[in-house]
Amino acid sequence: MNKKVDKKVIKKGLLPYVFLAVIFLTIFYIFNVLNNNVKVLTYDEFMSKLNNGEIVEMELTPRNSGVIYELRGKLDNYKDNQSFFARVPLSDEVMKKIVSASESQNFKFTTKADPDSSSLILIIVNVLPFVLTIGLAFLFLNKQMAGNKNSLDFGKSKAKLSSDKNKVTFKNVAGLKEEKEEVAELIDFLKNPKKFQKLGARIPKGVLLFGPPGTGKTLLARAVAGEANVPFYFISGSDFVELFVGVGASRVRDMFQQAKRNAPCLIFIDEIDAVGRQRGTGLGGGHDEREQTLNQLLTEMDGFGANEGIIIIAATNRPDVLDPALLRPGRFDRQVTVNLPDVRGREEILAVHAKNKKLADGITLENLAKRTPGFSGADLENLLNEAALLAVRRNKDVITMSEIDEATDRVLMGPAKTSHKYSEADRKLVAYHEAGHAVIGLKLENANDVQKVTIIPRGSAGGYNMMVPSVEKLCSTKTDLLEEITGLLGGRTAEEIIFGEITTGAHNDFEKATKIVRAMVTEYGMSDLGPLQLEQQSGSVFLGRDYNKPQHFSNEVANEIDMEMRKIINQCHEDAKNIITKNKDLLKLIAEALLEYETLTKEQIDYLVKNGHMPEDVNSYEEMSLTRLKEIAKEKNIKNYSKMNKAELINKLNYKKKDSKIEESKEEKK
């Protein structure tokens, strides 16, 4: 089969060339064979016709630099004045015979100059090949150089100059009020440096922005450049380090040279910890290339050379690993912590990202901000984007609270596994487990507010309980932490009381509770051991967070730490048992509601606790259980409803509802 295909391909490829060859041969035949009236004569034939007077006209041209003569002319009474062509040796004897014959026979005789003797032709013939050879070699080398351009300019800086096309100002930065005030002086200095020089003030040479990921460090640096309206160079810390030793230092020098030519200007180095780590540390000693780059950066920032008008802004998530020489006054003079936004900051950030979003009536950004503690600016932007995508997927015109709740769950726990089938026993166990968390949250005064409870599996969890603090606090009290631990143990406690059996479902709860208890005993001094810090929160920054963690206590104290942790956990477990035993009816009420509706919001839980039953106006398909949705689909005669998952049923029912509304509006118009 392959051979046949190859033959066809070959035939198709040769056909055009064969066709062109036939055309050229035809043209050549027409012009050179059919119209060929030229008779080629030998030397003897030519001399014979010359002596016999058969030549009527003749033209002589010296060729090959005067070696031969080329003769062209016409013959008398021979096939309609047929032309002839002959070559004769260049000699005085031949020339005398031709001249003598032309005088005696009186035929037209002309001569032409040797075309090879032209200076232009000589230049073309002798010089052009060398020029072409050199030109082709130059083009080839130039192409090779262009292909390996990056290998020849590796010492050049990779810092890019930001354009004004996507200009960012402080209006685009929300929720960072104090941080913007800290960097506002840089803008004022870049615009009016004389005002500072009059009072002898020295503007900071560098500003280090550090904080959790997604809090807006890079955005803040871009806003400073946009407000100051000065050139803005940006580069990543990893762009300095290359395969070749010394490249990083060369790039630092080149970057500052470019900045000096465009001063005043800003240089933004993102993820500076890639090149600014402490020198001479780690298991294998220092990294020579990175240390050379760091040394050059230290010299350029505050060395013998003057870099007036150049301000460096750097960002990192790990300020603890930076070299102390980099953080001293004169280099990064000012260090700005960009923290996670508070409730007001989250509201401002949501307002920025909600400008081009269509939110349903009744949704307030203030309420959304309260429901999203611990979210960064990037998380909030992703939350609204996910909600918009869900609204489009569900064929809605606006974003409702249902999409926002689902988007929040997606950001925190991942997408829902609606197609995953659980047995009724597993569903009941998960419902009582999550209801146990909810009961503890409702009954403890300082516990977090229950915002949402669901038994729909997400990620590795069979269900989850979303609880947020009623008031955001700067510091947590001992009572707050104890009640948080009690709430985490509520799920396991409910399993013990209702089923008399325990499961692996509380794995993540125990992990969180143990971490809080250990911090209370070893870091916060909230135990009978007294106000001592026995451990540090962060481990070695070069050997891993928990590897070789320093201990400032003996083995006897380690045993006492374990005893204190066990005592706190046991006490919180007893408190959880007492609360759930006293509120077993409430536990059963919430669990049964979860089994029917699968997801309960804060408003529904509050109504359930107050009235003993769910509100009757639950008309949103998203809030109904899969069983209830199938019942409605059966009533509305939807085909193959039994094979559909929850998302598919919701789409079908929403289409049905939209069609019925259209029909009702048509009847009203009639």
N, C-alpha and C positions, 0 to 999 in steps of 0.2 A: 504493500500500500504506500509506503514511504517513497519507494523508487518511482512510482507513477507520479506522485505529487512533485518530486524533484524534477522529472522530465518536463512536466507541464510548466513548472516555474522557469526552467532553462529555456524552453521554447518561447514563452512569453517575453523573457528578457532579451532574446536574440532577434526577435522579429523586427523591432524598430531599426536595429542596426543593419540588418539585411536589406530592409526597405530603403534606407538612406544610401547604402552602397550601390544598389541598382539604379537609383536616380542619378548619382554622380557618374556612374559608368555610361549611362545613356547620354548625359550632357557632354561627357568627354568624347563619345563616339560621334555625336552630331557635329560638334565644332572642330574636331581634329581629324576625323576620318572621312565623313561625308563631304565636308568642305575643304578637304586637303588637296590644294592645287600646287603645292610646293614640291619641286623635284630636287632631291639631294644629289649633288654631283661630286664625283671624286676629283682629285687634282688633274688627272689625265683627261677626264671627260670635259672639265672646265676649260683646260687649255685648248682642247680640240674645238669646242664651240667658239672660243674666243678667236681662234685663228680662222674659222670658217665664217665668221661674221654673223653668228646666230644670236648674239646678245644685243638687245635693244636698249636696256637700261641697267645700271649697276651701281651698288652702294658698297663702299668699303669701310670696315670698322676694325681698327687694331684691337686685339684682345689678349688676355693673359700677359699684361704688361709688355706688349710689343713682341710676342713670340710668334703669333700667327695673325693672319687676316681672315675676317669673316666677310664673305661676299654674298650679297643679296641682289636680286635683279629679275628682269623679265627676258624670256627667250622669244625669238621671232618665229611666227607661224608654227607654233607648237602648242596644241591644245589651248587655244584662246589665250595667248600670251601667258602661258604658265610661268609661275615664279620659280626661281631656283635658289639653292643655298649651297655654298661651298666653303671649305676652309683650305687656305694655301699658306705655305711658310712665308714668314716676313723676311724678304731679302731684296736687295737692290735689283737683281736680275728679274724677279717676278714683277716688281713694281714698274720696271722699264717696259716690259711686255704689255702690261695692262694700259699704261699711259700711251704707248705707241699705237695700240689697237684702238683706243678711244679716239685718237686724233685721226687715224686713217679711216675708221669706220663711222666716225661721227655719231656715236651713241652717248647718251647722257651718263656722265660719270661723276659721282659725288663721294666725299669722304666724311667720316664722323670721328669725333674724339673718342678715345678709349674711356668707357664709363668707369672702369676700375681705377683710373687715374684721378678721380674726383677726391678732393680732400675730405669732403663730408662722408663719402662712402668709406674712405679709408679709416676715418674716425669711428664710424659705426661698426665696421668689421673688426677693428682691432681693439677698441676701447669698450664697446657696448657689452661684450661677454663678461668682462671683468666687473663692470658696474652692476650688471644683473646678478652676478654671483655674490658680490659683496652685499647688494640690497636684499637678496633672499636670505643670506646668512644673518643679516641684521634683523629682518622680520622674524626669523625663527628664534633668535636669541631673545628678542623683545617679547615674543609670545611666551617663551619659557619663563622669563622674568615676571611677566604679569601673572602667570599661573602660580608662581612661588612668591608672590608679593608679601604674603603674611610671614614667610620665613625670613624675609630680609628686613622687615620693619618691626621686628618683635620688641625692639627697645623703645618704640614710640608709645606714648600714653594712649590707653583705650578710653579715656574720659570723653564723653560725648557732650556737645553743646546743645542745651535744650532750646527748642524753637518756641515762638510765641503763639503757635497755632492752638495749642491746648493750654492756654494760660490759666493757672490756678491762683486764686487769691484767698484771703481769710474768710470770704463769704462761703467758700466751698468747704471750709473746715469747721465742723460743728462739734460741740461738746468738749472743747479743749480751751476753756477760757483762760486759766492760769498759765497754761503752756504758751498760748499766743502772746500773753503779756511778757513772758520771759524773753521771747525772741523778737518782740517788737522793737527793742533798742537796736538790734542789728539793722533793721530796715531804716530807722531814723539816722543811724551812723552812715549807711551807704548813701542816703539821700543828702544829708547835710553833715559832713564830717567836721567842718569848722566849728560847729556849736560845741562839740565835745573837746576839741583841741584848745579852745579858749580857756576852759576850766582845768585843763591838764588831765582829762579823763582818758583812760585807755580802754578801748572797746575790746571785748573778749576775742581772742584769735580763733577760738574754736568752741563749738557748742556740741555736747554729746547728748543725743536723745536715746533714752533706753526705757524699755517697758515690754509688756507682753506682746505677742504677735497680733497684728490686725488692729492696733490702737491708733494708727494714723501718723506714725513717725515720718515716713517718706512723704506723705501728703502735706505735713506741716513744713517740711523743708522746701517742697515745691512752692508752697504758698508764700514763704519768705522771699524766694527769688521773684515770684510774680508781683508781690507788693513793692519790692525794691526796684523792679524794672532794670535789673542788671544781668549780665551774662551768668548762666547757671550751668556749671559742669557737674555731671553726675557719673559715678563709677561704682562698681561693686568691689569689695575688698578682695574677692577671689580673682579679679582681673589683673592684679599686680603679679601674682605668682605664676611662673611659667616653668617649662621643662629646663631651660638653660639658667645656670647660676648667674646672678647679677642683673637679670632682666627686670625684676621687680624694682630694684633701686633706680635703674635707668628710666623706668616708666614714671616713677615718682618725680624724678628731676624734670622729665619732659612735661609732666602735667603742671608743675608749678611754673615752668617757663611759659607755657601757653597762658596760664592764669595771669602772670605778670604783664603780658602783652595786652590783656583785656581788663586790667584792674580799673575800677573796683569790680569785684566779681565774687561769686560764691562757688565753693567746691563741696559737693555732697558725696560722701563715701558711705554707701549702704553696706550693712553687715561687716563693720570694721573689725570684728573679732576674728575674721579669717586671716588677717594680717597683723593684728595688734595684740596677739596673745603674749603672755608673760614669757620672757626670754630665759633659756636655760632650765626649762621644766619638762616634765614628762619622763616616761620610762627610759627612752633612748637618748636623753640629753636634748639639746636644742635642735631646731630646724634651721640650718645655716642660711638657706635662701630667704626664708621668711624673716629671720632676724636681720639680715642685711636690708631688706625692704623696710622693716620697722625702724631701723637706725636712720635710714635716709629720710623717712617721714618725720622722725623726731627732729632731725637737723633742719629740714625745710620749714617746719612749723615754728621752731624757736631756736635758731642757731646763729651763726655769724652773719648770714645773709639777711637782708631786710625784705619782708613780704608785705609791704603796706597795701592796704586796700583789699587783701584777700582774707576771706572768712571761711573757715571750714566747718561744715555741719556733718556729723557722723551719727549713724544709727546702729543699734545693736540690741539683741535680746539677752546678751550675756555680759553685762558690765563687770561681773566678778572675775572674768578671765583676762581682762585687759591688763597690759603692763602698767605699773604705777607711774613710770616716766611719761606715759601718754596722758595721764590724768592730772598731772601737776599744773599749777597756775603758770600761765604763759603758753600753754598748749591748749588743752581742752579746759579752759577756765571755768566754764559753766556746764553743769550737768543737770539736765531737765528730765524728770521722770514723767513719762506719758502713761498714765494708769488707765485701767478700764473705766469707762464712763459711769457716772452715777445716774440716778433716775432722770435728773434734768438733762444731763448730757445725752442720754439715750433718746430722750424725746426730741432734742434738737437734731440728732443724727437721723432719726426716723423721718423728721420733717424734710430733711435734704433729699433722702432717698425716695420719699413718697410723692415728690412733686409730679412725676410723670406716671403715677399709679392711680387708678380709679378705685377708691375704697368705698364700700357700701355705707349707707347712712347708719349712724350709731356707733361706728368704729372711731375711737379717739386715740390719738397718739399717746396721750397721757396713760391710758389704760394699757396700751401695748408696752410702754416703757416700764411699767410696774411689773409686767409679766415676764420680763426678760432680764433679770439680774445676772450679772456675770458675763453678759454678751459684749463683745468688742464691736467696734464700728464695722469691721468686715463681716462679723456674724449678723449684724442687723441688716446690712445691705443684702446679704445672702438670704435672710429670712423673708424680706419683702419680694425678692426676685423669685424664690421658690413658691411663695403664695400666688404671685402673678402667673407663674407657669401652671400651677394647679387649677386656677380659675379658667385659663384657656383650655386645659385638658377637659374640664367639666362643662365647657361651652357656656360659661357665664359672662355677663357683661361687666360685672364689677367684682372686686375682691371682697369676699365676706369673711366673717370671723371663723367660719369653718375652715377655709383655706389657710388662714393665719395660724390656727391651732395645729393643723396638719403640718404646715411648714416648720413650726417650732419643734414639733416632734421629730421631723426629718433632720433638722439641724442638730438636735441633741442626741437622738437615738438611731437615726437612719430610717429608711422607708419601711412602711408597715408590710408585714408578710401575710397579706389577706388570703393567699392561696394555701397557706400552711394549715393543715387540718389537725386539730387537737381533739382528743377524746373528751367526753362530758366530765369525766373525773378530773382530768387535767385542768379544764376550764374552771371547774368549781374550786379546785385548789388554788389556782392563780387568783381567782376573784376574792377568796377569803384572805389570801396573802396581801393583796393590794388594799383590801378593805381594812386590814389590821393597821397598815401604815396610816390610812386616812383617819381612823378612829383616834389614834395617838395624836395626830396633828390637830384634830378638832378639840380634844379634851385638855391638852396641855396649854397653859397660858402663854408661855414663851416659845412654843414650838412654831415652826414655819407654817404659813397658811397653805392649805391644800388647794391648788389651782386646777388640777386635772388628775383623774384616775382612769386608767385604761387597762384592759386585759388583751388588747391586740398586740401580738408579738412584734417586737422591733429589735433588729440587731441580734444580740445573743440573749436578750431578756424576753421572758414570756409575757410581761406586762410591766408597767412602771407607774410611779406616783410622782407627779410634778409638784414640788413644794417649794415655795419662795418665802423669804423673810417678810413679815408684815411691815417692818421698818428697816431700812438699810443702816447698819451700824458700822462705825469705824472699828470698834473692838467688841469682841464677844465675851460675855461673862461666863463664869463657871456653870451657872444655872442654864444658860443658853446651850452650852456644849453638852451638858448632861441630858437635857431634853432632846437635843438632836440625836444623841446616841440611843435614847429610848425610842424615838420615832423610827430609827433604822432597824431596831430589834422587833418592831411591831409585827412585821410580816411573819417572822419565824414563830413568834409567840402565838399569833392567831392560828397557825398550823397546829401547834401543840394542843391548844385548847379545843379546837373544833374537831380535828381528825385524830388526835392522840398519836401523831406520827410527824416526823420532820423530814424535809426534802433538801435538795441542793439549791433550791431557788433563792436562798438568802446569801449566796456566796458573795455577791457584790456588796450587800449590806454589811456583812462582817468585815470586808476589806476596808470600807469607809469608817466603820465604827472603831476598828482596831487602830487605824491611823490617828483618829481624833484622840483616843484614850492615851496612846503612847506620847503624843505631843503634849497632852495635859500633864503627864507625869514627868517627862524628861526635858521639856522645853518651857512650858508655861508655869511650872511650880504649883500646880493645882492638885496636890495630893499631900498625904501625911509625911512625905519625905521632906517637905519644906520648899522654900523658894530657891531652888537650885536648877541651873540649866546643865543637865547631864549629857545632852546630845545637841548637835547642831543640825539645822534643817537641811542644809545643802552639804553634800559630800565633796570628795575631791573633784575638782573641775577638769582634771587631766586624766584621772584614772577611772572615771565613771562616777555617777551620783552616789551610789551606795557601796562601791568597792572601797575597802580600807577606810570605812567610816570611823572617825576618831571617837574614842570612848574616854570619858573623864571620871571613871568610877571603877571600883573593884568588883570582883565576882560576887561578894556578899551584897553589894548595892544592886547588882544586876538581878539577883534573886528578889530583893525587896521591890524593884521596879515591876517584875512580873507579878508579884503578890498584889501590889497596888492596882495594876491594870485589871487583874482578875476581880478584885473587890469592886471596882467601879462598874465593870461590865455586869457582874452579878446583881448589883444594886439596881442598875437600869433595867435589867431583865425582869426583876421582881416588880418594879414599878409598871412595866409594860403589862405584865400578867394581871396585876390588880386593876388597871384601867380597862383592859379588854374584858375581864371577867364581869366587872360592873356594867359594862356597856355592850353585852353580848347581843342584845336586841338590835342596837344600832349597827353593830358589825354585820348581823344577818341581813338587815335592811339594805345596807350599801352593797353587800355581796350579791344579793338577788337582783338589785338594780343593774349591777355590772354584768351579770349573766344575761340580762335581757337587752340592755342597750350597749354593752361593751365599753363605752366611754362615757364618763361623767365629767362635766365642767364644774367650776366653783359655784356658779349660780344654781345649778341643778342639785349639787350636794347640799348647799345651804337650804334650799327649798325642801329637800328630802328630810333633813334633820328637823326642820321646823314643823312640817306637815305630815310626815310619816309616809308620804307617797310622792311619786314623780309628778312634775307639772304636766297638765293635760295638753299643753300647746306645743308638744314636741312634734313639729311637723317637718323638720329638716331630715332628709333621708340620710345625711351624713352622721346624724346622731343616733340612728336606729341600728339595731343588731341585724346580723345577716338573716336570722330566722324571721324577724318581722318584715324585712325587705322582701323575702321570698313570698310571704303571705300577701303583701300588697301587689307584687308582680303577678301572682296567681289571680287576684281580683281584677287586675287591669288587662288580663289575657295576653301577657307578654310570653312569646314563644321561647322555649328552651331556658326558662328562668332557673330551673333546678341545677343547670350546669354552669351557671355564671357565678363569679366571685363578687365580693361586695362592691368594688369599683365599677364593674360592668353593669351591675344592677342599678347603681346610683345614676349612671349615664343614661340608661334606658328609661328610668322613671322620670328623670329631669326632662328628657325629650318629650315624653308622654305629657308631662305637666305643661310644657311650653306649647305643644300642639293643641291641648284642650283650651288654653288661654286664648290662642289665636281664633279658635272656633267660636268661643264665647264673645270675643270682640266683634267678629263678623256678624253674629246674630243680633248684637246690640245695635250695630249700624243699620241692619235691615229694619 
